[in-house]
Every structure is written in structure tokens, then in C-alpha cells.
Amino acid sequence: MEDYVAELIQEIKNLDLENEDINKVAEAFAHVDKKKEGSVDIDSLGDLLDEVGKPLPGFKIRQMLPTLSLKTSGRVNVLEFGSIYHDQVKKDIASSFRKTIDAAEGVVSKTGASSWSTHTYSLEEREAFADWINTRLKDDPDCKNLLPITVDDESLFEKVSDGILLCKLINLSQPETIDERAINKTKLSVYRKQENLNLAINSASAIGCTVVNIGAQDLLESRQHLILGLLWQIIRMGLFANIDLALNPNLKALLMDGEELADLDKLGPEKLLLRWMNYHLARAGYSKTVANFGKDISDSHAYLNLLAQIQPADLSPPLSAFFVAGDDLSRAEAMLKNADRLGCRAFVTARDVANGHDKLNMAFVANLFNNHPSLEPPSDDENDEVIEETGDERTYRNWMNSLGVQPRVNRLYGDLIDGNVLLQLEDIVKPGIVNWERVNRAPFPRIGAMMKRIENCNYAVDLGKELKYSLIGIAGNDIYDQNRTLTLALVWQIMRGYTTKVLTDLGGNTQIRDAEIVDWVNQTLASGGKTSKISSFKDSSIASSQAILDVIDVLVPDSIDYSVVLSDPSDYEDKLQNAKYALAMGRKIGARIYATPEHVVNVDMKMVLTIFACLMGRGMERT
């Protein structure tokens, strides 16, 4: 073995590592590579990291895999592992350095249950989010005993741990996402709190928040960094809801010379927000362009000009864009007094502005936009058609974003044209199926960019066929050309594969047929003494939500309050009320349901399938 270690040392001696670390890497690799093959299966990466004293949890290793450039797919050699170890050492050094300056920058470090697990969170974000919740929920009677939250201590983490505030905040960001009848508001035992947290997490997922590796237990235990991360996503969702061309046609005023609506639509909410800010700054005669929510606004001059430009015409005395002060901090304080007069002093303190806190400044600007957009309605000749997103398209996009795909999907078709998101999804459905060495990554070269993107799309289609999807007549160029019908055909089958993944895994990797899910539904209903049943996912009786509610009540006995369920509803609105309650209760018992109430009432066969598949998976996990 010593000879093999010496051989390995020669292979990695040129890495930027101390001799002690080179020896450690070689010895660890030799210990795992007992057959001396020169490479080990990628599944052994965790063992290698353990051997060198750099253990990582499984989800972090899975996140790392797509970023690795491996000579042989599925295998890692000693040089590649040495590079991984080198990266981990650099991260440790950076972490150690951060601890020496955290106190000065308002960052709190917390050690997790494992000795290697240390997380930090921002005091500024904790205070900003607590203040936002206090302001937005102060009149909600269900929150009376929880508010106000003290902003200068850790009360926030305790107050959200029963799930009520999270559910309420989700409904503020995306109205009627959660049916109020599903929230446990009294007799809050640990179990009932956990139900609320399940409801909040799964509902956040349904509206497109990334909730990978977040569970109810994490929130019950007040894992600060996870709570702040989830809160930010929910708040951001609400702040950005109206920064959408389809919902806010006045955004057409932001078009530049030579641009078409499609160019504006490509920007996404953050860039549209910067475009809006610069539009008003230009009208105010401000000479600089703001390119970020950090250093470009830290002197408050841009903010002072923006506030003066968007103020109501009848504000008296009017706001001035000019303020002479000796430093950025005092100028920021004066600016915030102006913002307060517009009712928009939220998210940032003077120090957050002067320090250029990107996230909180972006929230501050989004709040300004929502309250004082100051955009003229488009004239008739500018009134180009904007294609509004359908319910199905929104559901697919929310599902993708909830899984943490990068970059975030803002436009379903336009953001899929390089194939990368599709490949990430396929790799989630079947881990390891994607050979990431084959994948072309952004930024793409100016010459040949189209072909690079189409190559990725072709690869995604090929992998779809390997996954046994029906993709007759679909090619990579159809995805690149944003063919809606053919793109949705692939996306739907990936979503079905994801939704039934639990069933497939429990069934010995055998593909689950629709008829098997229908049979399970009816057997479950019969076993619980329920009279409802379905003949297929097109059964018109599904529109009443009775079968869904009954399945949930069998899985978790007495969970459904039938006194709030409308029996045999005839009109659309009554059916919709039942569907809202049914989906909320499904999420409450732990089912990751993405479908909407409209999908249920309209008996959308595909989305109805996903609902029952999620419930079936939850039922199989419980037995």
C-alpha cells in the first residue's frame, strides 16, 4: 500500500496544497481505492471526504456533483479528489476568517447539531423581516398573540415556529394559496404546530419557493438560517408579484429604442426593477446609471432623486432631491425620512443603505415600485399583445423553482432554451443520469451559441427517451424554438416522473401506471369506509373534491372537518371552495402538491393525477 500511496503523491504533488495535505489525500484515496484502480466510484466521494476530515452531508455532495469536471463519468481519480479537497480547505479558511469580522458586520454564527455544521445569519435581515411581518399582519386577529415581534432579539424564530405567521405571510404574497380553514389556530400541540409547518412549507413550494432540505422539524427547532431563507423567498414572491408585463402593462413604458416586448419580458423581475429605477432617474436628470442594489446606491443620491421623481403631485411640501451632508450615513437617514413620507420606509436602515445590503435594498425598491410606480398607461400604438401565463405553465414553473434549479425560471419557454434546466430536472428524477461533461454551460460563445444550446436540448430529449418518456416528433430545436406544445409535452413527463418517483422507488424501480394509482385510490377509500370512488383521472365527480378529501381523511383519520365541506356542490365557486380546502389539507398532511384548485374543478387529468400520486406516495411513506 505504501508504494501505491507514493504513486498517488506523485500524481497530485503539483496541487496547491501543503505536503501534509498531499499525504493526507493520497493516504485517504489509497484506503478507499483498495483495488488500486486509480479511480473510485463517485458514490465513494463521501467516504473520501470523511477520510480526510472534511465530511459533508449527502445533500451538499449531491449539489456538488453537477459542478465537477470528471475525466471518466461516474468515477473520480486522485487528482480530481485532490482538487475537491483543495476547495474544501479554502472554504474552511474563508469561514475562519469570517468569524473574526462577523461581529463588525452584523452577522450571527450558530453551530448546528453536527460539529461541522456552522451557519450564519444576518441581523439586518432578521430585523427587517420581523418589522415587515409586524407591519403587514398587525390587523390580523389570528396573529394578535404573536405580534409585535421584538426586532432586536431572536423572538422572530420562536414566533414563526407554530406555522401560523408563515401561512399568513404566504397568503399575503400569493392571496388564497392557503385555505384558512386548514390552519390550526388553537390547541397548538407539537403535532398541530408540525401540521401548520407542513402546510406552510408545501404551500411555499407550490408558489415556487425553493424548499429543498427544509422540513417542519427544522422550523420547530428554530434553525435561524433556514427560517430567514424561507421568509425571504416568501416576502420576495409578494414584492415581485406585480413586476410582470402580463399583469402590469404599464411596464411597457420601460421599453428602450429598438426593443420589442419580448426583450423587456426576458429581463426578469430584478432587472425590470433596475430598469424602472433608471427610467425615473433619467427623467429626473440624474446622470448616473444604477447597475446594482449595492454600491451604486450606497451614497443615497440615486434614492433621493428617485423619491423626488415618483412622489405624488399633491405632496406638500414636496420632496427635494438635494441633501448636503458630510457622510453617506446621515444622507441615508435623511433619504429614509423622505421615504417615510411616502409610506415606504421598510426593509432598510440608514446603515443598510450606506453598506449596500443588496437583498434589503432590492426589497426597499420593490416596495417603492408597488406603492408609487408612476408609469403612464401605454398608448394604443404601444398596446402590443402580451401573452399571459396559463395556470398549467405557472404550475410547471413553480415546480421547477421549488426544486432549486439554476438559473431561476421566470419565463417557462424562454428560460428552457439552453436545455440546462431540463437536464437538472432529469437528474433529480434519476440522479446520475446526466453526464455533466457533455453539457454546454453559459456563458455561451458569440459564434455557435445557438448550436451549443440545441445540443443541450437534444441531450435532454435523448435522456427523456432513456427515461421511457413518449417523445415522438420532439427534437432539441423544438425546445430552442420555444414550441409551446412540444416543450410542455417533455416538461409534463418530467414532472410526472418526479411526482411518481417515490412510488417508483418503493415499487422496485418499476414505472407506475395510471391505472395502479386509480386502483390505490379506490382501495384506500373502500378501506376507510368511504362511499366516494373514481373511474379515472377524468371522472367528473373529482370536481367536487370529495374523493380527494376522503383519501386524506383515510390517511390521517379525522383530519377533515366535513362541517366546512360543501356537500355535492353544483356551481363553480362552491366547487372551488372545496378544492381550496382539499389541496390545503393534502399539503398539511405532508403531500407536496403543486396543482391549483382550478385544476381540480376543471378536472385537469394531468394535474389530478399528480394530486393522487402525491397522496399515494404520502400514504406509502406512512405505512
C-alpha positions in Angstrom: 0.0 0.0 0.0 2.9 2.3 0.7 4.0 2.1 -2.9 0.5 2.9 -4.1 0.4 6.0 -1.8 3.8 7.1 -3.1 2.5 6.8 -6.7 -0.6 8.8 -5.8 1.5 11.5 -4.2 3.4 11.9 -7.5 0.1 12.5 -9.3 -1.0 15.3 -7.0 2.3 16.9 -6.0 1.6 19.9 -8.2 -1.6 20.8 -6.5 -1.6 24.0 -4.4 -1.5 22.0 -1.1 0.8 21.7 1.8 2.9 18.5 1.9 0.9 17.3 4.9 -2.3 17.7 3.0 -0.9 16.0 -0.1 0.0 13.0 2.0 -3.4 13.0 3.7 -5.2 13.0 0.3 -3.1 10.2 -1.1 -3.5 8.0 2.0 -7.2 8.5 2.1 -7.6 7.7 -1.6 -5.5 4.6 -1.2 -7.6 3.5 1.7 -10.8 3.8 -0.3 -9.3 2.5 -3.6 -8.5 -0.9 -2.2 -8.2 -2.5 -5.7 -5.7 0.2 -6.8 -7.7 1.0 -9.9 -6.7 4.7 -10.0 -10.3 5.9 -9.6 -13.2 5.2 -7.4 -17.0 5.3 -8.0 -18.4 8.8 -7.5 -20.7 7.3 -4.7 -17.5 6.9 -2.6 -16.9 10.7 -2.6 -18.5 10.9 0.8 -16.2 8.2 2.2 -13.1 10.0 0.8 -14.2 13.3 2.4 -14.7 11.5 5.7 -11.2 10.0 5.5 -9.6 13.4 5.1 -11.6 15.0 7.8 -13.8 17.1 5.6 -17.2 15.4 5.9 -20.2 16.8 4.1 -23.9 15.9 4.3 -25.4 14.0 1.5 -27.3 16.9 0.0 -24.2 19.0 -0.2 -22.4 16.3 -2.1 -25.3 15.9 -4.5 -25.3 19.7 -5.1 -21.5 19.5 -5.8 -21.7 16.7 -8.4 -23.0 18.7 -11.3 -20.2 21.2 -10.9 -17.4 18.6 -11.1 -15.5 18.0 -14.3 -14.5 14.4 -14.3 -12.3 12.6 -16.8 -14.4 9.5 -16.6 -18.2 9.8 -16.0 -19.2 8.4 -12.6 -15.6 7.9 -11.5 -13.2 10.2 -9.6 -9.5 9.9 -9.7 -6.9 11.1 -7.1 -6.1 14.4 -8.9 -9.8 15.3 -9.1 -10.3 14.4 -5.5 -7.3 16.5 -4.6 -8.9 19.5 -6.3 -12.1 18.9 -4.3 -10.1 18.7 -1.1 -8.3 21.9 -2.0 -11.6 23.7 -2.5 -12.9 22.5 0.9 -9.7 23.7 2.6 -10.2 27.2 1.0 -13.8 27.3 2.3 -12.6 26.4 5.8 -10.0 29.2 5.7 -12.7 31.7 4.5 -15.1 30.5 7.2 -12.4 31.0 9.9 -11.7 34.5 8.5 -15.3 35.4 8.5 -15.6 34.6 12.2 -13.1 37.4 13.0 -15.2 40.0 11.2 -18.8 38.8 11.7 -19.5 40.9 14.8 -18.5 44.1 13.0 -20.8 43.3 10.0 -23.9 42.3 12.0 -23.6 38.5 11.3 -24.5 35.8 13.8 -22.9 32.4 13.7 -24.7 29.3 15.0 -23.3 25.8 15.3 -25.7 23.0 14.2 -26.3 19.6 15.7 -23.2 18.3 14.0 -19.8 19.6 15.0 -19.0 20.5 11.3 -22.3 22.3 10.8 -22.0 26.1 11.3 -24.4 28.6 9.8 -24.6 32.4 9.8 -27.4 34.7 9.5 -27.8 38.5 9.1 -29.0 40.6 11.9 -30.2 43.2 9.4 -32.4 40.6 7.6 -33.8 39.3 10.9 -34.8 42.9 11.9 -36.1 43.8 8.5 -38.3 40.7 8.1 -39.6 41.0 11.7 -40.6 44.6 11.1 -42.3 43.7 7.7 -44.3 41.0 9.4 -45.3 43.3 12.2 -46.5 45.9 9.7 -48.4 43.6 7.3 -50.1 41.4 9.8 -50.8 43.8 12.7 -54.5 43.8 11.9 -55.0 40.1 11.6 -56.8 38.8 14.7 -55.2 35.4 14.4 -51.8 37.0 14.9 -52.7 39.2 17.9 -51.0 37.0 20.4 -47.8 36.7 18.2 -47.3 40.3 17.4 -45.5 42.6 17.6 -42.2 40.7 17.2 -39.3 42.3 19.0 -36.9 43.2 16.3 -33.7 43.4 18.3 -33.6 39.8 19.6 -34.3 36.3 18.3 -38.1 36.4 19.0 -38.8 36.1 15.3 -37.6 32.5 15.2 -39.8 31.5 18.1 -42.8 33.3 16.8 -42.8 31.6 13.4 -42.3 28.1 14.9 -46.1 27.3 15.2 -46.6 27.9 11.4 -49.4 30.5 11.7 -47.3 33.5 10.7 -45.7 31.6 7.8 -49.2 30.6 6.5 -50.4 34.2 6.8 -47.4 35.6 5.1 -47.8 33.2 2.2 -51.3 34.4 1.7 -50.1 38.0 1.7 -47.6 37.2 -1.0 -49.9 35.0 -3.1 -53.5 35.5 -2.0 -55.7 32.4 -1.2 -52.8 30.0 -1.6 -53.7 28.5 1.8 -57.3 27.9 2.8 -57.7 29.5 6.3 -59.9 26.5 7.4 -56.8 24.3 7.2 -54.7 26.3 9.6 -54.5 25.1 13.2 -55.1 28.2 15.3 -55.9 26.8 18.7 -54.7 23.9 21.0 -51.3 24.1 19.4 -49.6 20.9 20.5 -46.3 20.0 18.9 -48.2 17.8 16.4 -50.6 20.6 15.4 -47.7 23.0 15.0 -46.0 20.5 12.8 -49.1 20.2 10.7 -49.1 24.0 10.2 -45.4 23.9 9.3 -46.0 21.1 6.7 -48.8 23.3 5.3 -46.6 26.3 5.1 -43.6 24.5 3.6 -45.6 22.6 1.0 -47.6 25.7 0.1 -44.4 27.8 -0.3 -43.2 25.1 -2.6 -46.4 25.3 -4.6 -45.9 29.0 -5.3 -42.3 28.5 -6.4 -40.2 28.9 -3.3 -37.1 26.6 -3.1 -37.7 24.3 -0.2 -35.2 21.6 -0.8 -33.8 20.3 2.5 -36.2 22.3 4.7 -38.6 20.3 7.0 -41.1 21.1 9.7 -38.6 19.9 12.3 -36.1 22.4 11.2 -38.6 25.2 11.8 -39.8 23.8 15.1 -36.2 23.8 16.2 -35.7 27.4 15.1 -33.0 26.8 12.6 -32.4 30.5 12.0 -30.7 30.4 8.6 -33.4 28.2 7.2 -36.2 30.3 8.6 -34.7 33.6 7.2 -34.1 31.9 3.9 -37.7 30.8 3.7 -39.1 34.1 4.9 -37.0 36.0 2.3 -38.4 33.8 -0.5 -42.0 34.3 0.6 -41.6 38.1 1.0 -39.7 38.4 -2.3 -42.5 36.5 -4.0 -45.0 39.1 -2.9 -42.8 42.1 -3.6 -42.2 40.8 -7.2 -45.8 39.7 -7.9 -46.7 42.8 -9.9 -43.4 43.2 -11.7 -44.8 41.3 -14.7 -45.7 42.6 -18.1 -48.8 40.4 -18.3 -50.2 41.7 -15.0 -48.8 45.3 -15.3 -49.0 46.6 -18.9 -47.7 50.0 -17.7 -44.3 48.4 -17.6 -44.2 48.9 -21.4 -43.1 52.4 -20.6 -39.7 51.0 -19.8 -39.1 49.9 -23.4 -35.9 51.4 -24.9 -35.4 52.4 -28.5 -35.2 49.4 -30.8 -36.6 47.0 -28.2 -39.6 44.8 -28.5 -41.8 43.5 -25.7 -40.1 40.1 -25.8 -36.8 41.9 -24.9 -38.4 43.5 -21.9 -40.0 40.3 -20.9 -36.7 38.5 -20.9 -35.3 40.7 -18.1 -37.0 39.0 -15.1 -38.2 41.0 -12.1 -34.9 42.1 -10.6 -33.6 43.6 -13.9 -37.0 45.1 -14.6 -36.8 46.8 -11.2 -33.4 48.3 -12.0 -34.8 49.4 -15.4 -37.8 51.1 -13.6 -35.4 52.8 -11.3 -33.1 54.1 -14.1 -36.2 55.2 -16.1 -37.2 57.5 -13.4 -33.6 58.6 -12.6 -33.2 59.6 -16.3 -36.5 61.6 -16.2 -35.2 63.3 -13.1 -32.0 64.3 -14.9 -29.8 62.1 -12.8 -26.6 61.4 -14.8 -25.6 58.0 -13.4 -27.0 54.5 -14.2 -27.7 52.2 -11.3 -26.5 48.7 -12.1 -27.0 47.0 -8.8 -28.7 47.4 -5.4 -25.4 47.6 -3.6 -22.6 50.1 -4.0 -24.4 52.1 -6.7 -27.0 53.3 -4.2 -24.8 53.5 -1.1 -24.4 57.3 -1.2 -28.3 57.7 -1.4 -28.1 60.3 -4.2 -29.9 57.9 -6.6 -32.6 57.2 -3.9 -33.1 60.9 -3.2 -33.7 61.6 -6.9 -35.9 58.6 -7.3 -38.2 59.6 -4.4 -38.5 63.1 -5.7 -39.5 61.8 -9.1 -42.2 59.3 -8.0 -43.7 61.4 -5.2 -47.5 62.2 -5.6 -48.1 65.5 -7.3 -50.1 66.8 -4.3 -47.5 66.0 -1.6 -46.8 69.2 0.4 -44.2 70.3 1.0 -42.7 68.4 -2.0 -39.6 66.1 -1.6 -36.3 67.5 -2.6 -33.6 65.5 -4.4 -30.9 67.5 -2.8 -29.3 67.0 0.5 -25.9 68.2 1.6 -24.3 66.1 4.3 -20.9 65.1 5.4 -21.3 61.3 5.0 -23.3 58.5 3.5 -24.9 57.5 6.8 -26.5 60.9 7.5 -27.6 61.3 3.9 -29.2 57.8 4.1 -31.1 58.8 7.2 -32.4 62.0 5.5 -33.5 59.9 2.5 -35.4 57.5 4.7 -37.3 60.3 6.2 -38.4 61.2 2.7 -39.4 57.5 2.1 -41.4 57.6 5.3 -43.4 60.5 3.9 -44.4 58.2 1.0 -45.3 55.4 3.5 -42.3 53.3 2.2 -39.8 53.3 5.0 -39.4 49.5 5.1 -36.6 46.8 5.0 -33.6 49.1 5.3 -31.9 51.2 7.9 -29.6 54.0 7.1 -26.7 51.6 7.7 -28.1 49.0 5.3 -28.2 51.7 2.6 -24.7 53.0 3.3 -23.3 49.5 3.5 -25.0 48.5 0.2 -27.0 45.5 1.6 -28.2 44.1 -1.8 -31.1 42.0 -0.7 -32.7 44.6 1.6 -32.2 47.4 -0.8 -33.8 45.4 -3.6 -36.8 44.8 -1.2 -36.9 48.6 -0.5 -37.0 49.5 -4.2 -39.6 46.8 -4.9 -41.8 48.2 -2.1 -41.4 51.7 -3.7 -42.4 50.3 -7.1 -45.5 48.6 -5.7 -46.7 51.8 -3.9 -45.6 54.5 -6.3 -44.9 53.0 -9.8 -45.6 56.4 -11.6 -45.8 54.8 -15.0 -48.2 56.1 -17.6 -50.6 53.6 -19.3 -49.4 52.6 -22.8 -50.9 54.5 -25.7 -52.9 52.5 -28.3 -50.0 52.1 -30.7 -47.9 50.6 -27.9 -50.5 48.2 -26.8 -48.8 45.1 -28.2 -50.2 41.8 -27.1 -48.6 40.2 -24.0 -49.3 36.5 -23.7 -50.4 35.8 -20.2 -49.1 32.8 -18.5 -51.6 29.9 -18.2 -52.4 28.1 -14.9 -50.5 25.0 -16.2 -47.5 27.0 -17.2 -47.3 28.7 -13.8 -47.6 25.4 -12.1 -44.8 23.9 -14.1 -42.6 27.0 -13.4 -43.3 27.0 -9.7 -42.5 23.3 -9.5 -39.1 23.8 -11.2 -38.2 26.7 -9.0 -39.2 24.8 -5.8 -36.5 22.2 -6.7 -33.8 24.9 -6.8 -33.0 24.8 -10.5 -30.4 27.4 -11.6 -31.0 29.9 -13.0 -34.4 30.6 -11.6 -37.2 30.1 -14.2 -39.0 33.4 -14.8 -40.4 32.6 -18.3 -41.3 28.9 -18.8 -40.3 28.7 -22.5 -37.6 31.3 -22.9 -35.6 30.1 -19.8 -35.5 26.5 -21.1 -34.0 27.1 -24.5 -30.4 26.2 -23.4 -31.5 22.8 -22.0 -29.7 23.2 -18.7 -32.9 23.4 -16.5 -34.4 20.4 -18.2 -31.2 18.4 -17.6 -31.2 19.4 -13.9 -34.8 18.2 -13.6 -34.0 14.9 -15.3 -31.0 14.4 -12.9 -33.4 15.0 -10.0 -35.8 12.4 -11.3 -33.0 9.9 -11.8 -29.8 11.0 -10.1 -26.7 10.4 -12.1 -28.5 10.1 -15.5 -26.8 13.3 -16.8 -23.2 13.2 -17.8 -22.4 16.8 -17.0 -19.2 16.7 -19.0 -21.4 16.6 -22.1 -23.4 19.7 -21.1 -22.6 23.1 -22.6 -22.6 25.8 -19.9 -23.2 29.6 -20.0 -21.8 31.9 -21.0 -22.1 30.6 -24.5 -19.7 31.8 -27.2 -21.0 34.5 -29.5 -20.4 32.3 -32.5 -22.1 28.9 -32.3 -24.2 29.8 -29.2 -27.4 28.5 -30.9 -25.8 25.1 -31.7 -24.5 24.8 -28.1 -28.0 25.3 -26.7 -29.6 23.0 -29.2 -27.0 20.3 -28.4 -28.1 20.5 -24.7 -31.8 20.4 -25.7 -31.1 17.3 -27.9 -29.4 15.7 -24.9 -32.4 16.4 -22.7 -34.7 14.8 -25.3 -32.4 11.8 -25.6 -32.4 11.3 -21.8 -36.2 11.7 -21.8 -36.4 8.7 -24.2 -34.0 6.8 -21.9 -36.4 7.5 -19.1 -39.2 5.9 -21.2 -41.0 9.2 -21.9 -43.1 9.4 -25.1 -41.3 12.0 -27.2 -42.2 11.1 -30.7 -41.7 14.0 -33.0 -39.9 16.1 -30.4 -36.3 17.3 -31.1 -34.0 19.8 -29.4 -34.7 22.6 -31.8 -38.3 22.5 -30.8 -37.3 23.4 -27.2 -34.9 26.1 -28.5 -37.6 27.5 -30.8 -40.0 27.7 -27.8 -42.6 25.4 -29.3 -45.2 25.5 -26.6 -46.9 22.2 -27.3 -43.8 20.1 -27.7 -41.9 21.8 -24.8 -44.9 21.2 -22.5 -45.0 17.5 -23.6 -41.5 17.0 -22.3 -41.9 19.1 -19.2 -45.1 17.3 -18.2 -43.5 13.9 -18.5 -40.5 15.0 -16.3 -43.0 16.4 -13.7 -44.9 13.1 -13.8 -41.6 11.2 -13.3 -40.8 13.4 -10.3 -44.2 13.1 -8.8 -44.3 9.3 -9.1 -40.6 8.9 -8.1 -41.5 7.9 -4.5 -43.9 5.3 -5.9 -41.4 4.0 -8.4 -38.7 3.7 -5.8 -41.0 1.9 -3.4 -42.2 -0.3 -6.2 -38.7 -1.6 -7.0 -38.0 0.9 -9.8 -41.0 -0.3 -11.8 -42.8 2.5 -13.7 -46.1 3.2 -12.0 -49.1 3.1 -14.4 -52.1 5.4 -14.1 -54.4 2.5 -13.5 -52.4 1.4 -10.5 -52.9 4.9 -8.9 -56.6 4.8 -9.6 -56.8 1.3 -8.0 -54.9 2.5 -4.9 -57.3 5.5 -4.6 -60.4 3.3 -4.7 -58.9 0.6 -2.4 -57.9 3.3 0.1 -61.4 4.8 0.0 -63.0 1.4 0.5 -60.7 0.5 3.4 -61.8 3.7 5.2 -65.5 3.0 4.7 -65.9 5.9 2.2 -68.5 5.8 -0.5 -66.7 8.0 -3.0 -64.7 6.5 -5.8 -63.2 7.4 -9.2 -63.2 5.7 -12.5 -60.2 7.6 -13.9 -58.5 10.9 -13.6 -61.1 12.3 -16.0 -64.0 11.3 -13.7 -66.3 14.4 -13.5 -67.1 13.6 -9.8 -63.5 14.7 -8.9 -64.6 18.3 -9.4 -66.4 18.2 -6.1 -63.1 17.3 -4.3 -65.0 14.6 -2.3 -62.7 11.8 -3.3 -59.6 13.9 -2.5 -60.9 14.9 0.9 -61.9 11.3 1.7 -58.5 9.9 0.8 -56.9 12.4 3.1 -59.3 11.5 5.9 -58.4 7.8 5.5 -54.6 8.5 5.5 -55.0 10.7 8.6 -58.2 9.7 10.4 -60.5 12.6 11.5 -58.2 15.2 9.8 -61.0 16.6 7.6 -63.6 18.8 9.1 -66.6 17.8 7.0 -68.7 20.5 8.5 -66.9 23.1 6.4 -67.2 21.0 3.2 -70.0 21.8 0.8 -71.9 18.6 0.0 -72.5 17.9 -3.7 -71.7 21.4 -4.9 -73.3 22.4 -8.1 -71.8 25.8 -9.1 -68.2 26.6 -9.9 -67.5 28.8 -6.9 -68.7 26.2 -4.4 -66.6 23.5 -6.0 -63.6 25.9 -5.9 -64.1 26.4 -2.1 -64.0 22.6 -1.6 -60.9 22.3 -3.8 -59.0 25.0 -1.9 -59.7 23.2 1.3 -58.8 19.8 -0.1 -55.4 20.9 -1.5 -54.5 22.7 1.7 -55.3 19.7 3.7 -53.3 17.5 1.4 -50.3 19.8 1.9 -51.0 19.8 5.6 -50.5 16.0 5.9 -47.2 16.3 4.1 -48.1 15.8 0.4 -46.1 18.1 -2.0 -49.0 19.1 -4.2 -48.4 21.7 -6.9 -51.8 21.6 -8.6 -54.3 24.5 -8.2 -58.0 24.5 -7.1 -58.9 25.3 -10.7 -57.2 22.1 -11.9 -59.4 20.1 -9.6 -62.7 21.9 -10.5 -61.9 21.7 -14.2 -60.8 18.0 -13.8 -57.5 18.6 -15.5 -56.4 15.0 -16.0 -52.7 15.5 -15.7 -52.8 17.7 -12.6 -55.4 15.5 -10.9 -53.0 12.5 -11.5 -50.2 14.4 -9.6 -52.6 15.1 -6.7 -53.5 11.5 -6.2 -49.9 10.3 -6.9 -48.6 12.7 -4.1 -51.3 11.4 -1.7 -50.4 7.8 -2.7 -46.7 8.5 -2.0 -47.6 10.0 1.3 -49.7 7.0 2.2 -47.0 4.5 1.3 -44.4 6.5 3.3 -46.7 6.3 6.4 -47.1 2.5 6.2 
